Amino acid sequence: MAPIAPFEGRAEWTQAGALVAMVLVAYLPALRGGFVLDDADYVAENPLLLTLGGLWRIWTQGVPQEHYWPITYTVFWTEHHLWGLAPAGYHLVNVLLHAANAVLLWHVLTRLEVRGAWLAAAIFALHPVHVESVAWVIELKDVLSGFLYLLAFRAYATFVVEGRRRSYGLALALFAAAMLSKSVVVTLPVAIGVWLWCKRGRLERGDVARLGPMLGLAAAMALVDMVLFRKVQPARFDFSLLERLLIAGRALCFYAEKLLWPAELIPIYPRWTAHAGAAWQWLPPGAVAAALALAAWSRRLLGRGPLAAAMFFVVTLLPTLGFVDFPFMEWSAVADRFQYLASIGPIALVAAGAAWATAHFARPAWTARAAGAGLLLTLGVLTWRQGGIYENEHTYYQAILARNPDAALAHNNLANLANALDDGRGIDQAIQHSEEALRLAPNFAFAHYNLAFALARRGRVDDAIRQYEEALRIKPDFAQGHDDLANALARRDRGDEAIQHYDEALRLKPDFAQAHNNLALVLAGRGRGDEAIRHYEEALRLEPDFAQAHNNLGNLLDDRGRTDEAIWHYEEALRIKPDFEEARSNLAISLARRRGRNAR
């Protein structure tokens, strides 16, 4: 194998530039996209991205997603301070990282003497199954961990070929960084083992010893991540081992099919039901076993490449095949983003096969180049089209429902968007989508919450209370649900119950400024003014530009004769929100009261 060297010569730089240019063109619609799904919670509205203290918490306490992926969120923190909430900057970073991964993949495959390396990298760059990992902002973790994974693989290969000890240390450091970006790269040591076996036909004792520290690092960091995650989001699915084997076998066939025929790609695929007693459900696992056996049997004829590619594919997908529970399994057993790195194995195998066939059968030679160009053009067009669904949340969820009308998560999130509209039509849409989500997933706490919110807006407060209570029965640690239930109870003059739920919301989320404000309103109405003032002041300490809290505190202070202080709060409310008519009216009344007092 050739030494792992940097690019040499104008031709290589031209080919690398072509890969980058293809990615930028194919992902132009994604560059114009917005934030979707989890982007709001973990990026756009993540308070940890605002301050140096937040950056410290990212590294010492984890993040709202509850995985320990501090490098990914450090990049988000940096991006937030560079371009705030402009989605284009976040999308551009994802796209550029994907382009870098394509170039790096070509570089590594070339130095590993894999035939058709540039074609493999180009297919990887343009294949539409990767759109989810690139066009969805939160999936920075895929492209970033992938970049570090490939660098770690390159460093380890350099160590094997050239014997540089510092390359071994660099591989360990890069692997740790990849794990701190997304722990799904835990399979890298096994993937390296597959490559070494493919290269030599065996694993030597020294190989196992040198991979030992990397395996130990993988196990330790994966355990830490899993413990932290399950502490706050315990994902438990009651599947037997046989059912998990069925799911895994079907998933592997699904991913291979989407690589070969990338049609009907959607962010949320229909959820499968596993029945070990159904004979047909054993066909996918049987097909996987047969494919692996065929690849093993054909080693003398075809070499070790096909089996190595298949093993890499299976091993790299292993963390997402359902043997370990994770929350997305509630909605689907598969997702395009799960095969971002795993796809490299089959893609490299196909490209190598195409290169071999071209060398032996393509006459004239331009026919092979034309076929390759046609393939890349087709993949690029499919990627362009797929990237368009990330334009905004409406296009995203509607694209899901067009191909998977039973996606309860998409119905619920459309209800959430409709609840944000200030008209009756939005309320009707919110009720409709929430009810459909609950028909599909009766224990979906957030769908109960969205339905309750819409019913409260419609004036059906008692129905809303029942839905809020059901949401909290399913998810008792939902602080926003406690706050909104308390609001509904307060509208029904059930103040004592409302106070209990406000207190619970604040116990769960002590920095919940809105709950402090709402609790203060109820306390003031029940004659507990001193307590109310403390909660208003706490709300404003947490959120100094909270215009409504300034206005409400001004009202309470004015009622207590503290007019000068009230005026200051009204003025602050108007500074923050100049069109705040209630605060303007209250300020006028307080100013008139002060003038009258001074005149006396």
C-alpha positions in Angstrom: 0.0 0.0 0.0 1.2 3.5 -0.9 2.2 5.9 1.9 -0.6 8.2 3.2 0.6 11.4 1.7 -1.1 14.8 1.1 -2.5 15.7 -2.3 0.2 16.0 -4.9 -0.1 17.9 -8.2 -2.6 20.1 -9.9 -4.7 17.1 -11.1 -5.5 15.9 -7.6 -6.4 19.4 -6.4 -8.7 19.8 -9.5 -10.4 16.5 -8.7 -10.8 17.5 -5.0 -12.2 20.9 -6.2 -14.7 19.1 -8.4 -16.0 17.1 -5.5 -16.5 20.3 -3.4 -18.2 22.1 -6.3 -20.6 19.2 -6.9 -21.6 19.1 -3.3 -22.2 22.9 -3.2 -24.4 22.8 -6.3 -26.4 19.8 -5.3 -27.1 21.2 -1.8 -28.1 24.7 -2.9 -31.7 24.1 -1.9 -30.5 23.0 1.5 -28.4 26.1 1.9 -31.7 28.1 1.6 -33.4 25.9 4.2 -34.5 26.8 7.7 -34.7 25.1 11.1 -36.8 22.0 11.4 -37.9 19.5 14.1 -35.3 19.5 16.9 -33.3 22.4 15.6 -35.4 24.8 17.7 -34.8 23.0 21.0 -31.2 22.2 20.6 -29.9 25.1 18.5 -32.2 28.1 17.9 -33.6 28.2 21.5 -30.8 26.5 23.4 -29.8 28.9 26.3 -26.4 27.1 26.6 -25.3 28.6 23.3 -25.6 32.2 24.6 -22.9 32.6 27.2 -19.5 31.4 28.3 -21.2 29.8 31.3 -23.3 27.8 28.8 -20.1 26.6 27.1 -18.8 25.5 30.5 -22.0 23.6 31.2 -21.8 21.9 27.7 -18.5 20.4 28.8 -19.3 19.7 32.4 -23.0 18.8 32.6 -24.1 17.7 29.1 -26.7 19.4 26.9 -30.5 19.4 26.5 -30.3 16.4 24.2 -28.7 14.6 27.2 -26.0 12.9 25.2 -22.4 13.8 26.1 -21.4 15.3 22.7 -19.6 18.5 23.8 -17.6 19.0 20.6 -20.8 19.2 18.5 -22.4 21.7 20.8 -19.2 23.7 21.1 -19.4 24.1 17.3 -23.0 25.2 17.7 -22.0 27.6 20.4 -19.4 29.1 18.1 -21.8 29.3 15.2 -24.4 31.0 17.4 -21.9 33.7 18.2 -20.9 34.1 14.6 -24.3 34.4 12.9 -27.0 34.1 15.6 -30.2 32.6 14.4 -29.5 32.9 10.6 -30.0 29.3 9.4 -27.8 29.8 6.3 -24.6 29.8 8.3 -25.5 26.5 10.1 -26.4 24.9 6.8 -23.2 26.1 5.1 -21.0 24.5 7.8 -22.9 21.2 7.4 -22.5 21.3 3.6 -18.8 22.2 3.7 -18.1 19.4 6.2 -19.9 16.9 3.9 -17.8 18.2 1.0 -14.6 17.8 3.2 -15.7 14.2 4.0 -16.1 13.4 0.3 -12.6 14.7 -0.4 -11.1 12.9 2.6 -12.8 9.7 1.6 -11.3 9.9 -1.9 -7.9 10.6 -0.4 -8.0 7.7 2.0 -9.4 5.2 -0.5 -6.8 6.2 -3.0 -4.0 5.7 -0.6 -5.6 2.3 0.4 -5.4 1.4 -3.3 -9.1 0.9 -3.7 -10.1 1.0 -7.3 -12.5 3.7 -8.4 -11.8 5.8 -5.3 -12.8 9.1 -6.9 -16.1 7.7 -8.2 -16.8 6.3 -4.7 -16.2 9.7 -3.2 -18.4 11.4 -5.8 -21.2 8.9 -5.2 -20.9 9.5 -1.4 -20.9 13.2 -2.0 -24.1 13.2 -4.1 -26.1 10.3 -2.9 -29.5 11.5 -1.6 -29.6 9.1 1.4 -27.1 11.6 2.9 -29.4 14.6 2.6 -30.8 14.2 6.1 -27.4 14.2 7.6 -26.3 17.3 5.7 -29.5 19.4 5.3 -30.8 19.0 8.9 -29.0 21.5 11.1 -28.9 19.3 14.2 -27.2 16.6 12.2 -24.0 18.5 12.3 -23.1 15.6 14.7 -23.2 13.2 11.7 -20.9 15.2 9.3 -18.6 16.4 12.1 -18.2 13.0 13.7 -17.8 11.5 10.2 -15.0 14.0 9.4 -13.1 13.1 12.6 -13.8 9.4 12.1 -12.2 9.5 8.6 -9.2 11.5 9.9 -8.8 8.9 12.7 -8.9 6.1 10.1 -6.4 7.9 8.0 -4.0 8.4 11.0 -4.3 4.8 12.0 -3.6 3.7 8.4 -0.5 5.9 8.4 0.7 4.2 11.5 0.2 0.8 10.0 1.9 1.7 6.7 4.7 3.9 7.9 5.1 2.9 11.6 4.8 6.4 13.0 4.0 6.2 16.7 2.7 9.8 16.7 0.2 8.7 14.1 -1.1 6.1 16.5 -1.5 8.7 19.2 -3.2 11.1 16.7 -5.6 8.3 15.8 -6.6 7.8 19.4 -7.1 11.5 19.9 -9.2 11.9 16.7 -11.3 8.9 17.7 -12.0 10.4 21.1 -13.0 13.7 19.4 -15.3 11.8 17.0 -16.9 10.0 20.0 -17.4 13.4 21.7 -19.2 14.6 18.6 -21.5 11.6 18.2 -21.0 8.3 19.9 -22.3 6.2 17.0 -18.7 6.2 15.7 -17.9 3.7 18.5 -17.5 1.0 15.8 -14.3 2.5 14.3 -11.9 0.0 16.0 -13.8 -2.9 14.5 -13.9 -1.2 11.1 -10.1 -0.9 11.2 -9.9 -4.5 12.1 -12.0 -5.4 9.0 -9.7 -3.3 6.9 -6.6 -5.0 8.3 -8.2 -8.4 7.7 -9.0 -7.4 4.1 -5.5 -6.2 3.5 -3.6 -9.3 5.0 -6.2 -12.0 5.1 -5.8 -12.3 8.9 -5.4 -10.2 12.1 -2.1 -10.5 13.8 -1.6 -10.5 17.6 0.0 -7.1 17.4 -3.1 -5.7 15.6 -5.3 -6.8 18.4 -3.0 -5.4 21.0 -2.8 -2.0 19.2 -6.5 -1.9 18.8 -7.0 -2.7 22.5 -6.7 0.9 23.7 -9.1 2.2 21.1 -11.6 -0.5 22.0 -11.3 0.4 25.7 -11.8 4.0 24.9 -14.8 3.2 22.8 -16.4 1.1 25.6 -15.7 3.7 28.3 -17.0 6.7 26.3 -20.1 4.8 25.0 -20.9 3.7 28.6 -20.7 7.3 29.9 -22.9 8.6 27.1 -25.4 5.9 27.6 -25.6 6.4 31.4 -26.1 10.1 31.0 -28.7 9.7 28.4 -30.8 7.1 30.1 -30.7 9.1 33.3 -33.0 11.7 31.8 -34.5 9.9 28.8 -34.9 6.2 29.6 -35.8 4.5 26.3 -37.3 1.1 26.9 -39.0 -1.0 24.2 -40.4 -4.4 25.0 -38.9 -6.4 22.1 -37.7 -9.9 22.5 -34.3 -10.9 21.1 -36.0 -12.7 18.2 -38.0 -9.5 17.4 -34.8 -7.4 17.5 -33.2 -9.8 15.1 -36.1 -9.4 12.7 -35.9 -5.6 13.0 -32.1 -5.6 12.4 -32.4 -7.9 9.4 -35.1 -5.8 7.8 -33.2 -2.6 8.5 -30.1 -3.9 6.8 -32.1 -4.8 3.7 -33.9 -1.5 3.9 -30.6 0.5 3.9 -29.1 -1.6 1.1 -32.2 -1.0 -1.0 -32.1 2.7 -0.4 -28.5 2.8 -1.5 -29.2 0.9 -4.7 -32.6 2.6 -5.4 -32.9 5.9 -3.5 -36.6 6.5 -4.1 -39.3 7.7 -1.7 -36.8 9.0 0.8 -38.4 10.6 3.9 -37.2 11.7 7.3 -39.7 9.5 9.2 -40.4 6.1 7.7 -43.4 4.0 8.7 -42.8 2.0 11.9 -42.6 -1.7 11.5 -44.3 -4.3 13.7 -42.1 -7.4 14.4 -43.8 -10.8 14.8 -41.5 -13.7 15.2 -44.3 -16.1 14.3 -44.8 -14.5 10.8 -42.7 -16.6 8.4 -42.2 -13.8 5.9 -40.5 -11.6 8.5 -37.6 -14.0 8.6 -36.9 -13.4 4.9 -34.8 -10.2 5.4 -32.6 -11.7 8.1 -32.2 -14.8 5.9 -31.2 -12.6 3.0 -28.6 -10.9 5.1 -27.2 -14.2 6.2 -27.2 -15.5 2.6 -25.4 -12.4 1.3 -22.7 -12.6 3.9 -22.3 -16.4 3.2 -22.1 -15.8 -0.5 -19.5 -13.0 0.0 -17.4 -15.4 2.2 -17.8 -18.3 -0.2 -16.7 -16.2 -3.2 -13.4 -14.9 -1.7 -11.2 -17.1 -3.9 -13.0 -15.8 -7.0 -13.6 -12.1 -6.1 -11.2 -11.5 -3.3 -11.9 -10.3 0.2 -13.3 -7.0 -0.9 -17.0 -7.9 -1.1 -17.0 -9.6 2.3 -15.0 -6.7 3.9 -17.5 -4.2 2.4 -20.5 -6.1 3.7 -18.9 -6.5 7.2 -18.1 -2.8 7.3 -21.7 -2.0 6.4 -23.1 -4.3 9.1 -20.7 -3.4 11.8 -21.0 0.4 11.3 -24.8 0.2 11.4 -24.8 -2.1 14.4 -25.5 0.7 17.1 -28.7 1.7 15.2 -30.1 -1.7 14.4 -32.4 -1.9 17.5 -30.3 -4.1 19.8 -29.8 -1.0 22.0 -32.9 1.1 22.6 -33.0 4.7 21.6 -36.0 7.2 21.6 -36.4 7.4 17.8 -37.4 3.8 17.8 -40.8 5.0 19.0 -41.4 6.5 15.5 -39.4 4.3 13.2 -36.7 1.6 13.2 -34.7 3.3 10.4 -33.6 6.7 9.3 -31.4 7.7 6.3 -29.0 9.5 8.6 -28.1 6.2 10.3 -26.1 5.0 7.3 -24.1 8.1 6.7 -20.8 6.3 7.4 -22.0 2.7 6.8 -22.8 3.5 3.2 -19.1 3.9 2.5 -18.6 0.1 2.3 -21.2 -0.7 -0.4 -20.4 2.5 -2.3 -16.7 1.7 -2.4 -17.5 -1.9 -3.5 -19.7 -0.7 -6.4 -17.2 1.9 -7.5 -14.4 -0.7 -7.4 -16.5 -3.1 -9.4 -17.3 -0.4 -12.0 -13.6 0.5 -12.3 -12.7 -3.2 -12.9 -15.5 -3.6 -15.4 -14.4 -0.4 -17.2 -10.9 -1.6 -17.5 -11.9 -5.0 -18.9 -15.0 -4.4 -20.9 -15.7 -0.7 -21.7 -15.2 -0.2 -25.4 -14.9 2.6 -26.4 -13.7 4.1 -23.1 -15.9 7.2 -23.3 -19.0 5.0 -22.7 -17.9 4.3 -19.1 -17.2 8.0 -18.5 -20.7 8.9 -19.9 -22.3 6.2 -17.7 -20.5 7.6 -14.6 -21.5 11.1 -15.5 -25.1 10.1 -15.9 -25.1 8.3 -12.6 -23.6 11.3 -10.8 -26.1 13.7 -12.5 -29.0 11.6 -11.5 -27.8 11.4 -7.9 -27.2 15.2 -7.9 -30.7 15.9 -9.1 -32.2 13.6 -6.5 -30.2 15.3 -3.8 -31.3 18.7 -5.1 -34.9 17.7 -4.9 -34.6 16.0 -1.5 -32.8 19.1 -0.1 -35.8 21.2 -1.0 -38.0 19.7 1.7 -35.9 21.4 4.3 -37.1 24.9 3.2 -39.2 25.3 6.3 -41.1 23.3 8.9 -44.3 23.2 6.8 -42.6 21.8 3.7 -40.7 19.3 5.9 -43.7 17.9 7.7 -45.9 17.9 4.6 -43.2 15.9 2.7 -43.3 13.4 5.5 -47.1 13.0 5.5 -47.2 12.8 1.7 -45.3 9.5 1.9 -46.1 8.4 5.5 -49.6 9.7 6.5 -49.4 7.7 9.7 -46.4 9.7 11.0 -47.8 10.9 14.4 -44.8 13.0 15.1 -45.3 15.1 11.9 -49.0 15.6 12.7 -48.1 16.7 16.2 -45.5 19.2 15.0 -47.9 20.6 12.4 -50.3 21.1 15.3 -47.6 22.9 17.2 -47.0 25.2 14.2 -50.8 25.8 13.8 -51.0 26.8 17.5 -48.6 29.6 16.8 -51.0 31.2 14.3 -53.2 34.1 15.5 -56.4 33.0 13.8 -59.3 30.6 14.2 -58.1 28.6 11.2 -54.9 27.8 13.0 -56.8 26.6 16.0 -58.9 24.2 13.8 -55.7 22.9 12.1 -54.1 22.4 15.5 -57.1 20.4 16.8 -57.3 18.3 13.6 -53.6 17.4 13.6 -53.5 16.7 17.4 -56.4 14.4 17.2 -54.9 12.5 14.3 -51.6 12.2 16.2 -53.5 10.8 19.2 -55.4 8.4 17.0 -52.1 7.0 15.8 -50.2 7.3 19.1 -52.7 7.5 22.0 -49.9 7.9 24.6 -48.2 10.8 22.8 -47.8 13.4 25.6 -47.0 16.3 23.4 -50.0 15.6 21.2 -52.2 15.8 24.3 -50.5 19.0 25.2 -51.0 20.6 21.7 -54.6 19.6 21.7 -55.1 21.1 25.1 -53.4 24.3 24.0 -55.7 24.6 21.0 -58.8 23.8 23.1 -57.9 26.5 25.6 -57.6 29.0 22.8 -61.0 27.9 21.5 -62.4 28.6 25.0 -63.1 25.0 25.8 -61.1 25.3 29.1 -62.5 22.2 30.9 -61.7 20.0 27.9 -58.2 21.6 27.8 -57.7 20.8 31.5 -58.4 17.1 30.9 -55.9 17.0 28.0 -53.2 18.8 30.0 -53.8 16.3 32.9 -53.5 13.4 30.4 -50.2 14.8 29.0 -48.8 15.1 32.5 -49.9 11.6 33.5 -47.8 10.4 30.6 -44.9 12.8 31.1 -45.0 14.2 34.7 -41.7 16.0 34.3 -43.0 18.3 31.5 -42.6 21.8 33.0 -44.3 23.7 30.2 -47.3 21.4 30.6 -47.6 22.2 34.4 -47.4 25.9 33.6 -50.1 25.8 31.0 -52.4 23.5 33.1 -52.0 26.0 35.9 -53.0 28.8 33.5 -56.2 26.9 32.6 -57.0 26.1 36.2 -56.6 29.8 37.1 -59.1 30.7 34.4 -61.6 28.4 36.2 -60.8 30.1 39.6 -59.1 27.0 40.9 -56.2 29.0 42.3 -54.9 26.6 44.9 -54.5 23.8 42.2 -52.9 26.3 39.8 -50.3 27.4 42.4 -49.4 23.7 43.0 -48.7 23.2 39.3 -46.8 26.5 39.0 -44.6 25.3 41.9 -44.1 22.0 40.2 -43.1 23.7 36.9 -40.5 25.8 38.8 -39.2 22.7 40.7 -38.6 21.0 37.4 -37.3 24.2 35.7 -36.1 26.8 38.2 -35.1 29.3 35.5 -38.6 29.2 33.9 -39.3 33.0 33.8 -42.8 32.6 32.3 -43.9 30.4 35.2 -42.6 32.9 37.7 -44.6 35.6 36.0 -47.8 33.5 35.8 -47.5 32.4 39.4 -47.0 36.0 40.5 -50.3 36.9 38.7 -52.2 34.3 40.7 -50.6 35.2 44.0 -51.3 38.9 43.5 -55.0 38.0 42.8 -55.2 36.1 46.0 -53.7 39.0 48.1 -50.2 37.6 48.4 -48.5 40.6 47.0 -45.1 40.3 48.6 -44.7 36.8 47.2 -45.9 38.0 43.8 -43.3 40.8 43.8 -40.5 38.3 44.5 -41.6 36.1 41.6 -41.9 39.0 39.2 -38.4 40.2 40.2 -37.1 36.6 39.7 -38.7 36.5 36.3 -37.0 39.7 35.3 -33.7 38.6 36.7 -33.9 35.5 34.5 -35.2 37.4 31.5 -34.5 41.2 31.8 -36.3 42.0 28.5 -39.6 40.3 29.6 -42.0 43.1 28.7 -45.1 41.5 30.2 -43.4 40.9 33.5 -42.4 44.6 33.7 -45.9 45.6 33.0 -47.4 43.2 35.5 -45.0 44.2 38.2 -45.7 47.9 37.5 -49.4 47.2 38.0 -48.8 45.6 41.4 -46.4 48.3 42.5 -48.8 51.0 41.4 -51.6 49.4 43.4 -49.4 49.6 46.5 -48.7 53.2 46.0 -45.1 52.8 44.6 -45.9 54.8 41.6 -42.4 55.9 40.7 -41.2 52.3 40.6 -44.3 51.3 38.6 -43.6 54.1 36.0 -40.0 52.8 35.5 -41.3 49.3 34.8 -43.9 50.6 32.3 -41.2 52.5 30.6 -39.0 49.5 30.4 -41.9 47.4 29.0 -42.3 50.1 26.2 -38.6 50.2 25.6 -38.6 46.5 24.9 -41.9 46.4 23.1 -42.9 49.9 21.7 -46.3 48.8 20.5 -47.4 47.4 23.9 -50.7 49.3 24.3 -51.5 48.0 27.7 -48.2 49.2 29.1 -48.7 52.6 27.4 -52.2 53.0 28.9 -50.9 52.0 32.3 -48.0 54.4 32.1 -50.4 57.3 31.2 -52.6 56.5 34.2 -49.6 56.3 36.5 -48.1 59.6 35.2 -51.5 61.3 35.6 -51.7 59.9 39.2 -48.3 61.2 40.0 -49.0 64.7 38.5 -52.2 64.8 40.6 -50.3 63.9 43.7 -47.7 66.5 43.0 -50.3 69.2 42.3 -51.7 68.6 45.8 
